[in-house]
């Protein structure tokens, strides 16, 4: 059986016109579009590689991506020059917005229909508060405040991916600073081309990746990550039964398969930073060992069929036939315990924490509690805990001294050594925001509750902030809350609501210290998308476009 090549992606290089700039560095075009014209951009729904995996059953929740990673735009934040320390912290923080004193309103929108989409759908917040959007055959630098183009880079091909990008690990959207934007295009024959872009849209280097790899993608911290199936496994006695489109069943044990070699190289120089081999292990999801033809009507056993991946600034995750591995940017593999059960619906995943470090979770899906190992930023185990680890959707930046865990209908704060600091008689489901003094949680009764970070005391309770959606759930609990943001004094929550044929997003803001109403507004929504904080600004991404919100009184 011949080697299965990488995704059918075309060459992805920048075609630029020199303007006498520094030798060896290609400048971006600085010709802005007419201010009266709308700069159309439609983020693409998926990478070429991920299209091969769509529609397949997934029983093992291997990364907690919740079905989004395959269709999300890549997001990278590139550090800008420092200004006020508080503003800097908020710009770099998860869900941090520099000013929430007034309700958001649409400042600009890029939703023009264009012929052909850049499948990477690159959405990259860069230094100087410019968001770079990959559309079709160009990369456009859009001013985050005004939506006007700052620069344009022509691309030779629409296919490719840029990163390390945005990764969704559970509830937390990992949008962190990065120094360089790395773009990779992998051809049908496996050859991969790398382009490294600086913060002003200039191309720093273009090169071809050496060697033969099954997958080449942008990695964290200015790297390129490559994956290659290796080994010579024994044949397996396996049959496929049922309709490949609806009820395919794999009969027999897959007890041998390929190992996976992973490596990371400097994106600019190509110098290898690390290499490791993930050995073939237990197969929890046998459909990961099956390949389908383009129409999906024919299937065959192929132990190199699937190579799912998710890459963020602090974590690399890969999964395939008998393969499950998470690694730090330095190449340290994070151990994921096996689960002693015959139930195929198993959770084995790792996610980065907003304050640094990782949490490794394992157990059976929908059981009362999972087991978690809390790791430091170096990947070393700190302590273990049972329950539900609450990582904040939004913070004001900086490091927290406590980790919140929900267990036995109580919220518990643990210090860095895993020792209990306090308990609160609140059954928290999600940690919406963390300010200097207050942790704002959503509890199992759809109440938004402010807890004092010092002692866990209940500062305030609001039972009306998600009532619009709860009413649609037949009077029962919905838990439906799309996003939360903070500027340190204000906490804003976003809840979907439906009025006839329209889908709206209801934004409600309260004082973080008291829970008092500050403002509310309703914004149009297509019903599917993500509200994001990028460099202290609010953005709305959907498959149809990108919208920038202005805030403040």
N, C-alpha and C positions, 0 to 999 in steps of 0.2 A: 504494500500500500504506500503510495507516494506521500510525501510530506504535504500536509494541509497548510496552505499559505495564509498570509494575513488578509485583512479586509481588502476588497476591491476598491481601493482609493487611488485617485489620480495624483500626479505630482502637484506639489503645493509650494510654490516659490513666489517671491515678490519681484515684480517687474517695475523698476523705478527709473526715474530720469535724474541723472546726476545734476547737481547745481553748484559744483565747485566746492562741496563740503569736504570734510576731513577724508583723506585717502583711506580706502579699505572699509568705508562705512557708507551705506547707501541711504540717502535722505528720503523722507516721505514727502509727498506733494503737499504744499501748504495752501493750495488753492481751495478756499472755502466755497461752498455752494452759495447761490443767491439767498440772502436772508429771507426773501419772500417765498422761497420754495421749501417744500417739506422734504427733509432728508429721510427717505424711506428705508426701513430696515425691518426685516422679519427674521428673528432668530430661528435657526433650523431645528427640527424636532429630534434628530438623532444622528449619531455618527454612522458611517457606512458599516463599521465593524458591528455595531450594536444591532443593526437591522437583521442580521443573521439569527439573533437570539430571540427576537420578538415573538410573542405568541406561544412560547413554550411554558409548560407548567413549572412552577417553582414551589417546592415544598419546604426547602431549607431556607430560612431567612438569613442569608449569609452575611449581608452587610446592613440590613435595616434601611435600605434605600427606599423602601415602600413604593417601588415601581416608578420612581421619578428619575433616577440617574440616567437611564437610557434616553430620556427625552429632554433633559435640561440643557440650557445654555451653559457654556463654560464661563466661570467668573473668576477673575484674578484681581486682587488689589495690590497695587504697587505703591510702596511707601513714598509719600511726598515730603517736602521740607517741613520741619517742625514749626508750628506757630504756638498758640496757647496750649499749655499742657493738658487741660481738660478737653479741649477740642481734639487734640491728638489722640487721647485715650478713647473718646467716643467714636472717632473715625475708624479706629482699628478694632473696636469692640463688636462682638456679635449683637446685632440689633440696635447698635448705638446710633442715635440721630442727634445732630448738634443743636437743633431747636424744635421743640414740640409745643411751644407756647400757644400756637393756634392750629386749626385743623389743616390737613393737607388739601391741596387742590392741584389739578392737572396743569403743569407748566409747559409741557411739550409732549409730543407723541410721535413715534416712528412706527407707522403701521401701513405704509403704502405697499400695495401688492406689486411685487417685482417678479420678473421671469427668472425662475431658478433660485434655489436657496443654497447658501453655504451650509452644508450639513453639520458642520461643527457648531453653527449658531453662536459664535464667540461673543461673549458679553464680558468686557474686561475693564474694570475701573482702574485708571492709571494715575500716575503722578500728575499733579496739576489739575486734579478733579476733572479728568477727561475719561469718558467711557468709550471704549473701542468696540464697535459692533462689526462682526463678520457677516457680510451679506453677499451672496453670490460670489463674485470674483474680486471683491475688494474688502479692505479693512478700513473703517471710517472712525475717526476720533471725534466723539460728540461731547460737547461741553455739558457737564452734569447739571448745571444751573439753567442753561438756556436751550439746550437741545440743538445748538448750531454746530456744524462741522468745524473742527479745528484743522484736521489734516486727513488725507486719503492716501492709502497705499494700495496700488493695484496688485492683484494676485493672478498668477498664471492659471489657477484652477480653483474651483469652488470647494472641492473636497479637502478634507484635512481636519485637524483638531488642534486647538491651542489650550495651553494650560500653565500650571497644574489645574486651574479651574475651580469651579464650585462643586462640592460634593455634598450630598445630603446623607448624613449619618443619623438615622432615627429622626427625632424632631429638630435637631440642630442643623442649620445651614452653615456649612463651613466656608466662610468668605474671609480670607486673611491676606495680609500683605505679602507680596512677592517682588523680587528685585527685577526679574526679567520675564518676558512672555516667550514661551517656547511653542512653536508650531511644528507639527509633524504630519507628513503625508506619506502613506504607505501604498505602493503600487501592487498590482495583482501578483507580480513575481516575487513579492516580499521585500523589494528594495525600498528603503525609507529615506526621505529627505527631511532635513531639519532646518528650520529658519528661526533665528533668535532676534526678537524685536525689542528695542529700547523704548523708554517711556515717551519719547517724542515721535514715535512712529518710524524711526530709522531702523534699518536692518543691520544688526551687528555682524552676523555671519550666516552663511548658508553652506551646508555640507551634507554629504551622504553617509548614512550609518554603515559602518563596516560589519560584515558577517551576515548570516542568514537567520532571520528571526520570524517567529509566528505572529508576534505582536510588538509594535513599537509605539509608545505613547509619550506625551509630555509628562515629566515627573515633577516632584516637589523640589523647591530650592534650586532652580536653574539646571535641572537634569533631564535626561531622556531615559525612560525605563523600557527595557526590552524583555520579552518573555519567549522562551523556546522550549518546545516539548523535546525531551531527551529520553534515551533508554530503548530497550528492546523487549517489551513485555511478552509473556506467554499469551497464546490465544485463549479466549473465554467462550464457554458454551452458553450462548444467550440467544433467545428468540424474541421477535417482536410480534405482538398480536394486537388486533384491533385496528380501528381507523386512525391513521396518523394525524388526522385533523381534529379528532374529537376524544378518542378514548384509547390512545396507544398505551400498551402495557409491556414492560420489559420483563421477560420470564427468564430466570436464572441468576446466578451470582456473578458479579463482575469483581473478581478477587485479584486482578492484576491490571496494571495500566502504566501509563507514561509518567515519569517525573517531570517537573517543570523547573527550568533554570531561569532565574531572574537576575537582572543586572541593571545598574544605573551608571550612566556616564555623564560627565560634564557636557552640557548642551553646546557650549562654545568650542571647547577644545577636543571633545570626544574622549578625553582621558577617563578610564574606568575608575569609579569611586568604590563600588562594591559588587560582589557577585555571590549568589547563594542558590542552592538547589532545594526545592520543596519535594520530598518524596511522595509517591503515590500512597494514599491512605484509604480510609473507609469511604465507600460510596453511599451517601445518604439519598441522593436524588439521581436515580438511574437515567432519567431523561437527559442529564448532562453528558451522558455517554452515547447520545443518539444525534445523528444529523438528518436534517430534512432538505429536500430539494427546494428550488425557488418557490414552487407553487404550494409546497407543504403537503402534497399528496403521497409522496414516497419518503420512507425513512429507512435508515440503516444504522447498525451499530458502528460508532466511530468514537474511540476514546480520546480523540483530539478535537472533537466537534465543538466544544464550548470552552471559551476562555473569557469569562466575565471579569471586568475590572472596574475599580473605582479608585481615583487618585485625588487626594486633597493635599493641602500644604503640610499636614502633619501625619498623614497615613496613606499607605498603599494597600489595597485589598484585591486579591485575585481568587477566582473560584472556577473549577472545572471538574472533569471526571476524576473523582478521587483526590481532588486538590482543594484545599481551603487554607489560605495564608493571609496574614496581615503583617506588614512590616513598617518600621519607622523610616523616616527619610534617610537615616544612616544605614539601613539594611538590616537592622536587628529584627528578628522574627518574634512576634508576640504569640505566646502559646495560647491556644484556644482549647479548653478541655472538651473531651468527648462526653456525650450524654448517654448514660447506661439505660437505654429504653428501646423497645421495639417500635415505638411510635416514630413515624417518618417526619412528623410535623415538629421539627426541632429548631431551636434558636441557638446559633453559635456565631457570635459576631463580636466585633471590636468597634468602638467609636472614640474619637478624640473628645476630650472635655474642653469646655470653653476657657478654662483657666490653665490649660496645659495638662499633660498626662492623658491617660486612656482608661476606659472601663471595658473589661472583657466580660461578656454576658453569655450564659449557657443555661439550657433548660428546655422544657417542653412548652410549646406555644399555648397561650391561654391558660396555663396553670397559675395558681395564686401568686407565686413569687419565683423569680429567677435568682440564680447565684451569680455574683459579680466579683471579679478581682479588680481592684483599683490599682493602677500603675502610675508611676511617676513619669516625667517627661522623657527619662532615659529608658523607659520600658521595663524598669524593675518593679516587682510587686511590692505594694505598700501594705495592703490589708484586703480582707474579703468581707463581703456584706451580702445579706439577703434582702430582697424586696424590689423596689423600683428606684433606680438612681435618677435624680432630678437634675438635669443640666439646664441652665438658663437659656431661654430663647433670646433674651436681650440683657445686656449688662452695661455698666459705665466704664468698663475696662479695669485693668489692674488685676491682681491675684486675690482670690478669696481665701479666707482661712478655714472655711467650712464647706462640707459637701452635704447636700440634703438628700435623704433617702426616705421613701414612703414604705412603711411596713406595718402590718396588723392595724390598719386604719389610723395610723399616727404618722406624723412627719418628724423625722429625727435628724438632728445636725451632728455631723462627725467632724473631728479635727483632722489634721494631716496624718495623724498616726492611727486613725480609725476609732478614737475614743469619743464617747458620747458627750456632746456639749449641752444639749437640751432636747426636750420632746414637746410637741404641740399636738393637741387633740384635734387634728385636722387631717383628713384622708386626702392628701394632695395627689393629683394626677399629673400635673405639669407645673414646672417652674417658669412662669411667664417673664419675669423681670427681676433683676437684682440691682438695687441701688446701694449707696453707701450704708444705709441704715435699715432698709426694708427688703424682704423677699416676698414677691407677689406670686401667689400660686392659684391654680384652678383646681378646685377640689371635686370629689366624686358626686357632689350635689349641684354641679354647675355654678358654684359660687366662686367669685374672685376674692381672695383673702390676702390682706397684708400682714405679714409676720415680722416682728422685730428680729433682726439678725443677731442681736446681742443675747436675747433670752428666749426667743420663740413666742413671745406674747402676741396675742391677736390684737393688732392695731385697728383694723377695720374689716368689714365684710360687705361685699356687694353681691346681691343675688339677682340683679336685673341686667347685667351687662351682656349675657348671652341668651336672654329670654326670647329674642326674635327667632333664633334657630331652634331652640328647644320646643317652641310651640308647634313647629312643623314636624317634630319627632313624636307627635301624638301625646304630648304632655309628659313624656319620659325624658330621661337625661340624654343629651346629644353629645356633649363634650366637644362640639364643633367650634373650634376657634383657630383661625387661619394663621395669625401672626401676632406678635407683640413687640413693641419698641419702647425705648426709654431715652431721655436726655439727662437723667439723673434726678429730676424733680417731678417729671410727668411720666406716666405709664399709659401707653395707648394700645388698645387691643382691637383686633380686626375680626369681625364675625360675619359670615355670609347670611344673606336674607333674600327672599324671593317675593316679588310682587307681580303676579300675572305672568307675563312673558319675559320680564326683566330679571336679571341677576344683579344684586347690589352687594357691595361690601360696606358694612356699617362700622365706622371707626368711632370708638368711645375713649375719651381721655379722662384720667382721674389724677388727683394729686397723690403722689407716691406715699407721702407721709400720713395723709388723712383719709384717702379714698373718696374725697369730694369730687363732684363733677366739675370738669373744666370746659370741655367742649365735646361735640359729636357732629358727625357728618356722614353722608352716604355717597359713595363713589361708584360709578358704573364698573361692572366687572363682566368678563366673558364667562365666568363660572369656572374657569380653569386657568391656573397660573400661580405665580408666587409674588408676594410683596417682600422686598428686600431692602436692607440698609447697605449702601455702598459708599464708603468714604464719608459717612455722616449724612448722606442724602437718601431719600426714599425713591425706590424704583418699583414698577410693576412689570414683571416679565410674563408673557403668555406666548403660546405658539404663533399668535398673529402679530406680535410686535412688542414694543417697549415703550413705557410711559414714565416720564419723570414728574415727580411731585415737588411742589414748593411748600414750605411750612413756615410757621411763625405768625405772630399777631400783626 
